Amino acid sequence: MNRQPLTVAVVGATGVVGRTMIQILNEREFPVGELRLLASGRSAGRTVSIDGRTLEIGEAVPDAFDGVDIALFSAGADASRELAPAAVAAGATVIDNSSAWRMDPQIPLVVSQVNPDDLEGHPGIIANPNCSTMQLAPVLMAIRDAVGLERVVVDTYQSVSGTGAEALGELESQIRAHVTGEAPVANVYPHPIAFNALPEIDVFLDNGYTKEEWKVVNENRKILALPDLRISCTAVRIPVFVSHSEAVHVETREPLTPDRARELFAAVPGVVVQDDPASHDYPLATEAAGRDEIFVGRVRRDVSIDDDHGLAFWVVSDNLRKGAATNAVELAEVLRERDWIRPAGTRGASPYRASGVPDSLDSPEGTA
Ligand SMILES: NC(=O)c1ccc[n+]([C@@H]2O[C@H](COP(=O)([O-])OP(=O)(O)OC[C@H]3O[C@@H](n4cnc5c(N)ncnc54)[C@H](OP(=O)(O)O)[C@@H]3O)[C@@H](O)[C@H]2O)c1
């Protein structure tokens, strides 16, 4: 294990994910020697206060990465495409939260409890999955490993914090407008989000899906190393501040009872089964917010599929924590524990190559 304190940069440090990253580095006592907080030129010189400490923001420019060991990026895909290669050239290893590198066959896309071994061959950049993918992949992994996956249908109910700081303000001001009888003003979303459900997350693609839905399709295939997995998604934004919820329907290769499924889910690190409908106990966004676990409940037979080959369940997790910041810090922990911080080429390790990621399924680049 690398025992030296590390120089860590957080790019996008003024954003909701960046601030959560700083908090989680502190909470998990990640051995940070120097913490370098970076954002756009608009924020340079400003300060943020985290856990009672006041820290100054620098501008994210190539020189800012000199001497950095690990750079945690959450500043959008454009900034990642521009700055991540510069950070790597300066000697940093980048863990990137944007969609910029996720479907690159040479960049590992990693959920800490699903495919940490994929980190070994990283070329200096590692991709953190989309938040909707993050909470689903560990649960699907449990089914894949025990009985095999035939088909997955997932519908998401996603919080506004998944869009960023501005969307949190927009929901709040629309709620206030409703209370005072004013018309809601929508800038972030194409329609009011308060008291609504918007079946549009990110842009529409030619195939009728949104890019968010297509990320769930492609990213799960890559992480689970199932390039042909039959999987479909409808992604919906709802007026919740934090935590995404997902209704999942799975067709399995071998039979799987709900009782056995609960056992399998509970055995996955970081997954908690919360499933006692008689006492109204099931995963809730409000309770998952602020927690690092993935909560699963409402586990039942999918009656539309015969012979115990169908399962339905509900998955909830904090999109800012496990869905973004916690997983990024967990990946940094694995890199440190296994001495994999430096790129594979400098350690004599074989380069990572995704198994059978079809180029035709690559979605256009995006922001989330
Ligand atoms: N929110 C989630 O649940 C979630 C989950 C997974 C992944 N992500 C991804 O994480 C990233 C950030 O999301 P967020 O929700 O934290 O958004 P946010 O609250 O809007 O924050 C955006 C951050 O990016 C910075 N930034 C923007 N353009 C920049 C540039 N050219 N150079 C350097 N910094 C720049 C902003 O700095 P200024 O303050 O200076 O503008 C701010 O710190 C996005 O890629 C997002 O897709 C978000």
The ligand as an SDF file (V2000), in Angstrom:
LIG
                    3D

 48 52  0  0  0  0  0  0  0  0999 V2000
  -25.2900   15.5340   -9.4280 N   0  0  0  0  0  0  0  0  0  0  0  0
  -25.1730   14.2070   -9.5440 C   0  0  0  0  0  0  0  0  0  0  0  0
  -25.9160   13.4170   -8.9330 O   0  0  0  0  0  0  0  0  0  0  0  0
  -24.1150   13.6210  -10.4130 C   0  0  0  0  0  0  0  0  0  0  0  0
  -23.9260   12.2620  -10.3860 C   0  0  0  0  0  0  0  0  0  0  0  0
  -22.9410   11.6940  -11.1820 C   0  0  0  0  0  0  0  0  0  0  0  0
  -22.1880   12.5170  -11.9790 C   0  0  0  0  0  0  0  0  0  0  0  0
  -22.3790   13.8690  -11.9890 N   0  0  0  0  0  0  0  0  0  0  0  0
  -21.5240   14.6790  -12.8450 C   0  0  0  0  0  0  0  0  0  0  0  0
  -20.6770   15.4780  -12.0430 O   0  0  0  0  0  0  0  0  0  0  0  0
  -20.4160   16.7170  -12.7220 C   0  0  0  0  0  0  0  0  0  0  0  0
  -20.7810   17.8960  -11.8360 C   0  0  0  0  0  0  0  0  0  0  0  0
  -22.1280   17.8060  -11.4640 O   0  0  0  0  0  0  0  0  0  0  0  0
  -22.7720   18.6980  -10.3110 P   0  0  0  0  0  0  0  0  0  0  0  0
  -24.0950   18.1100  -10.0800 O   0  0  0  0  0  0  0  0  0  0  0  0
  -21.8520   18.8600   -9.1540 O   0  0  0  0  0  0  0  0  0  0  0  0
  -22.9360   20.1170  -11.0660 O   0  0  0  0  0  0  0  0  0  0  0  0
  -22.9480   21.6040  -10.4820 P   0  0  0  0  0  0  0  0  0  0  0  0
  -23.4820   21.6580   -9.0910 O   0  0  0  0  0  0  0  0  0  0  0  0
  -23.6060   22.4260  -11.5190 O   0  0  0  0  0  0  0  0  0  0  0  0
  -21.3780   22.0080  -10.4250 O   0  0  0  0  0  0  0  0  0  0  0  0
  -20.6020   22.1030  -11.5810 C   0  0  0  0  0  0  0  0  0  0  0  0
  -19.1550   22.3160  -11.1710 C   0  0  0  0  0  0  0  0  0  0  0  0
  -18.3250   22.2680  -12.3570 O   0  0  0  0  0  0  0  0  0  0  0  0
  -17.5100   23.4470  -12.3870 C   0  0  0  0  0  0  0  0  0  0  0  0
  -17.1840   23.7970  -13.7530 N   0  0  0  0  0  0  0  0  0  0  0  0
  -18.0240   24.0720  -14.7700 C   0  0  0  0  0  0  0  0  0  0  0  0
  -17.3430   24.3500  -15.9100 N   0  0  0  0  0  0  0  0  0  0  0  0
  -16.0290   24.2450  -15.5850 C   0  0  0  0  0  0  0  0  0  0  0  0
  -14.8130   24.4120  -16.3180 C   0  0  0  0  0  0  0  0  0  0  0  0
  -14.8250   24.7420  -17.6090 N   0  0  0  0  0  0  0  0  0  0  0  0
  -13.6420   24.2240  -15.6760 N   0  0  0  0  0  0  0  0  0  0  0  0
  -13.6300   23.8910  -14.3820 C   0  0  0  0  0  0  0  0  0  0  0  0
  -14.7390   23.7240  -13.6230 N   0  0  0  0  0  0  0  0  0  0  0  0
  -15.9220   23.8890  -14.2330 C   0  0  0  0  0  0  0  0  0  0  0  0
  -18.3500   24.4910  -11.7010 C   0  0  0  0  0  0  0  0  0  0  0  0
  -17.5200   25.5670  -11.2920 O   0  0  0  0  0  0  0  0  0  0  0  0
  -18.0720   27.0700  -11.1910 P   0  0  0  0  0  0  0  0  0  0  0  0
  -18.7670   27.1400   -9.8630 O   0  0  0  0  0  0  0  0  0  0  0  0
  -16.8240   27.8680  -11.2360 O   0  0  0  0  0  0  0  0  0  0  0  0
  -18.9810   27.2970  -12.3480 O   0  0  0  0  0  0  0  0  0  0  0  0
  -18.9020   23.6690  -10.5220 C   0  0  0  0  0  0  0  0  0  0  0  0
  -17.9170   23.5260   -9.5270 O   0  0  0  0  0  0  0  0  0  0  0  0
  -21.1640   16.6290  -14.0250 C   0  0  0  0  0  0  0  0  0  0  0  0
  -20.3160   16.0810  -15.0020 O   0  0  0  0  0  0  0  0  0  0  0  0
  -22.2640   15.6740  -13.6960 C   0  0  0  0  0  0  0  0  0  0  0  0
  -22.7840   15.0820  -14.8410 O   0  0  0  0  0  0  0  0  0  0  0  0
  -23.3360   14.4400  -11.2170 C   0  0  0  0  0  0  0  0  0  0  0  0
  1  2  1  0
  2  3  2  0
  2  4  1  0
  4  5  1  0
  4 48  2  0
  5  6  2  0
  6  7  1  0
  7  8  2  0
  8  9  1  0
  8 48  1  0
  9 10  1  0
  9 46  1  0
 10 11  1  0
 11 12  1  0
 11 44  1  0
 12 13  1  0
 13 14  1  0
 14 15  2  0
 14 16  1  0
 14 17  1  0
 17 18  1  0
 18 19  2  0
 18 20  1  0
 18 21  1  0
 21 22  1  0
 22 23  1  0
 23 24  1  0
 23 42  1  0
 24 25  1  0
 25 26  1  0
 25 36  1  0
 26 27  1  0
 26 35  1  0
 27 28  2  0
 28 29  1  0
 29 30  1  0
 29 35  2  0
 30 31  1  0
 30 32  2  0
 32 33  1  0
 33 34  2  0
 34 35  1  0
 36 37  1  0
 36 42  1  0
 37 38  1  0
 38 39  2  0
 38 40  1  0
 38 41  1  0
 42 43  1  0
 44 45  1  0
 44 46  1  0
 46 47  1  0
M  CHG  2   8   1  16  -1
M  END
$$$$
